[in-house]
């Protein structure tokens, strides 16, 4: 019987990504952060941002409000947790941060774990997210559980990790092609950088081969003198 190779290599890579995500954008990171915040300050902010009916639903399910709703105190302590609440809502990074959503200022918080010099409006973020996350709490049926809260982010994270892995594979493949092209034209090279090669073609004109960001390889010929 002929069977395609069943290698675990991709899953091993996904596990490495998952371990990294636990430290920044999953429940482990949230729990660690909550342990560093004054409970009275947290409770005060919860009352500001979380709708009362959503609080009652979560209390009935034995779920902490801050496991579902962001508050400034949490995001100040660990900015990357913007990603946790995004994942809980089930929205991809591309969709969440695209133009028109108003979420662009918070992208560095998730990707770099920093607030930055131009401090984003955390109150505005928490208010907007509370509107949508409260609908999630209300609409889930049967009643939302702690297991739902821990597992729902993984559904979106899985697709995110898959896309990241494919992107890494694409970049490596493009780099391999770039190196192969470099070898083919090596006798005509007049300048060689890490991402750009200059060669002289049969017409004695300079041609630039550039490793672009798409990823792709861009070929441009120089005209004029």
C-alpha positions as CSV (number, residue, x, y, z in Angstrom):
1,X,0.0,0.0,0.0
2,X,1.3,3.4,-1.0
3,X,0.9,6.0,1.8
4,X,1.9,9.7,1.7
5,X,4.6,10.7,4.3
6,X,2.9,11.4,7.6
7,X,5.5,13.7,9.1
8,X,4.9,15.4,12.4
9,X,7.3,18.3,11.6
10,X,4.6,20.9,10.9
11,X,2.8,20.0,14.1
12,X,6.0,20.4,16.0
13,X,6.4,23.9,14.6
14,X,2.8,24.6,15.5
15,X,3.5,23.5,19.1
16,X,6.5,25.9,19.3
17,X,4.2,28.7,18.1
18,X,1.5,27.6,20.6
19,X,4.0,27.7,23.5
20,X,5.0,31.2,22.5
21,X,1.4,32.3,22.3
22,X,0.7,31.0,25.8
23,X,3.2,33.5,27.1
24,X,1.6,36.5,25.4
25,X,-1.9,36.0,24.1
26,X,-3.6,33.0,25.7
27,X,-5.1,32.3,29.1
28,X,-1.8,31.6,30.7
29,X,-0.6,35.1,30.0
30,X,-3.9,36.6,31.1
31,X,-3.8,34.7,34.4
32,X,-0.3,35.7,35.2
33,X,-1.1,39.3,34.4
34,X,-4.2,39.3,36.6
35,X,-2.1,38.1,39.5
36,X,-0.1,41.4,39.3
37,X,-3.1,43.8,39.5
38,X,-4.8,45.3,42.5
39,X,-8.2,43.5,42.7
40,X,-10.0,46.6,43.8
41,X,-8.8,48.6,40.8
42,X,-9.8,45.7,38.6
43,X,-13.3,45.5,40.0
44,X,-13.8,49.3,39.6
45,X,-12.8,49.1,35.9
46,X,-15.0,46.0,35.3
47,X,-18.0,48.0,36.6
48,X,-17.2,50.8,34.1
49,X,-16.8,48.7,31.0
50,X,-18.8,45.4,31.4
51,X,-22.6,45.5,30.9
52,X,-24.5,44.4,34.0
53,X,-26.4,41.6,32.2
54,X,-23.1,40.2,30.9
55,X,-21.7,40.3,34.4
56,X,-24.7,38.3,35.6
57,X,-24.4,35.7,32.9
58,X,-20.6,35.2,33.6
59,X,-21.2,35.0,37.3
60,X,-23.8,32.3,36.8
61,X,-21.3,30.4,34.8
62,X,-18.5,30.9,37.3
63,X,-16.4,32.9,34.8
64,X,-14.3,35.9,35.8
65,X,-15.4,39.0,33.9
66,X,-11.8,39.9,32.9
67,X,-11.5,36.5,31.2
68,X,-13.9,37.8,28.6
69,X,-13.7,41.6,28.8
70,X,-10.6,43.8,28.5
71,X,-9.9,46.6,30.9
72,X,-7.1,49.3,30.8
73,X,-5.4,47.9,33.9
74,X,-4.8,44.5,32.2
75,X,-3.7,46.0,28.9
76,X,-1.3,48.4,30.6
77,X,0.4,45.6,32.4
78,X,0.5,43.3,29.3
79,X,-0.3,45.1,26.0
80,X,0.0,41.9,24.0
81,X,-3.2,40.7,25.6
82,X,-5.1,42.7,22.9
83,X,-4.5,39.5,20.9
84,X,-6.3,37.4,23.5
85,X,-9.5,39.4,23.3
86,X,-9.3,39.6,19.5
87,X,-8.9,35.8,19.4
88,X,-11.8,35.3,21.8
89,X,-14.0,37.4,19.4
90,X,-12.8,35.1,16.6
91,X,-11.4,37.8,14.3
92,X,-8.2,37.4,12.2
93,X,-5.4,39.9,12.5
94,X,-5.8,41.0,8.9
95,X,-9.5,41.7,9.4
96,X,-9.1,43.2,12.9
97,X,-6.4,45.7,12.0
98,X,-7.5,46.6,8.4
99,X,-8.2,50.2,7.5
100,X,-11.6,51.4,8.7
101,X,-11.9,49.3,11.9
102,X,-10.1,51.9,14.0
103,X,-8.0,49.2,15.5
104,X,-4.7,50.1,13.8
105,X,-3.3,52.0,16.8
106,X,-3.5,48.8,18.9
107,X,-1.6,46.6,16.4
108,X,1.8,47.2,18.0
109,X,0.4,46.3,21.4
110,X,-0.4,42.8,20.2
111,X,2.6,42.2,17.9
112,X,5.3,43.9,19.9
113,X,3.8,43.9,23.4
114,X,4.3,47.7,23.9
115,X,2.1,50.8,24.3
116,X,4.6,53.0,22.4
117,X,5.2,56.7,22.7
118,X,1.9,57.6,21.1
119,X,-0.2,55.8,23.8
120,X,-3.4,54.3,22.3
121,X,-6.8,55.1,23.9
122,X,-7.3,52.1,26.0
123,X,-10.7,53.3,27.3
124,X,-12.0,53.5,23.7
125,X,-10.6,50.0,22.9
126,X,-12.2,48.5,26.0
127,X,-15.6,50.2,25.3
128,X,-15.7,49.0,21.7
129,X,-14.7,45.4,22.6
130,X,-17.2,45.3,25.4
131,X,-20.0,46.0,23.0
132,X,-19.1,43.0,20.8
133,X,-17.9,40.6,23.5
134,X,-21.1,41.2,25.5
135,X,-23.1,40.0,22.4
136,X,-20.9,36.9,22.3
137,X,-21.8,36.2,25.9
138,X,-25.5,36.8,25.3
139,X,-25.8,34.8,22.1
140,X,-23.8,31.6,23.0
141,X,-26.2,28.8,23.6
142,X,-26.3,26.6,25.6
143,X,-25.0,29.0,28.3
144,X,-21.3,30.0,27.9
145,X,-18.8,27.9,30.0
146,X,-15.3,28.3,31.2
147,X,-14.3,25.7,28.7
148,X,-15.7,27.8,25.9
149,X,-13.6,30.7,27.0
150,X,-10.4,28.6,27.0
151,X,-11.1,26.9,23.7
152,X,-12.7,29.5,21.5
153,X,-9.5,31.5,21.0
154,X,-7.7,28.4,19.7
155,X,-10.1,28.2,16.7
156,X,-8.8,31.5,15.3
157,X,-5.3,31.0,16.6
158,X,-5.1,27.7,14.6
159,X,-5.8,29.4,11.3
160,X,-3.4,32.2,12.3
161,X,-0.6,29.7,13.0
162,X,-1.3,27.9,9.7
163,X,-1.1,31.1,7.8
164,X,2.1,32.1,9.5
165,X,3.7,28.8,8.7
166,X,2.7,29.0,5.1
167,X,4.1,32.5,4.8
168,X,7.4,31.3,6.3
169,X,7.5,28.4,3.8
170,X,6.8,30.9,0.9
171,X,9.6,33.2,2.0
172,X,12.1,30.4,2.2
173,X,11.0,29.1,-1.2
174,X,11.5,32.6,-2.7
175,X,14.9,33.0,-1.1
176,X,15.9,29.6,-2.5
177,X,14.8,30.8,-6.0
178,X,16.7,34.0,-5.5
179,X,19.9,32.1,-4.6
180,X,19.4,29.8,-7.6
181,X,19.0,32.8,-9.9
182,X,22.2,34.4,-8.4
183,X,24.1,31.2,-9.3
184,X,22.8,31.3,-12.9
185,X,23.8,34.9,-13.5
186,X,27.0,34.9,-11.5
187,X,29.2,35.5,-14.6
188,X,27.3,38.8,-15.3
189,X,27.0,40.2,-11.8
190,X,28.4,43.7,-11.2
191,X,27.0,44.1,-7.7
192,X,25.6,41.6,-5.2
193,X,23.7,42.3,-2.0
194,X,21.7,40.2,0.4
195,X,18.4,41.2,-1.4
196,X,19.5,42.8,-4.7
197,X,21.7,41.7,-7.6
198,X,22.9,44.0,-10.4
199,X,23.9,42.3,-13.7
200,X,24.7,43.5,-17.2
201,X,22.7,41.9,-20.0
202,X,23.5,41.2,-23.6
203,X,22.5,44.7,-24.6
204,X,25.0,46.1,-22.1
205,X,22.2,47.5,-19.9
206,X,22.0,47.0,-16.2
207,X,19.3,44.7,-14.8
208,X,18.3,44.6,-11.1
209,X,17.1,41.4,-9.5
210,X,15.5,42.2,-6.2
211,X,14.0,40.0,-3.4
212,X,10.8,41.9,-2.8
213,X,8.5,41.9,0.3
214,X,5.5,40.1,-1.2
215,X,7.5,37.7,-1.2
216,X,8.6,37.7,-4.8
217,X,11.5,38.5,-7.1
218,X,11.3,41.7,-9.0
219,X,13.3,42.2,-12.3
220,X,13.9,45.7,-13.5
221,X,16.0,46.9,-16.5
222,X,17.8,50.2,-16.4
223,X,17.2,52.4,-19.5
224,X,18.8,55.7,-20.5
225,X,22.1,56.9,-19.5
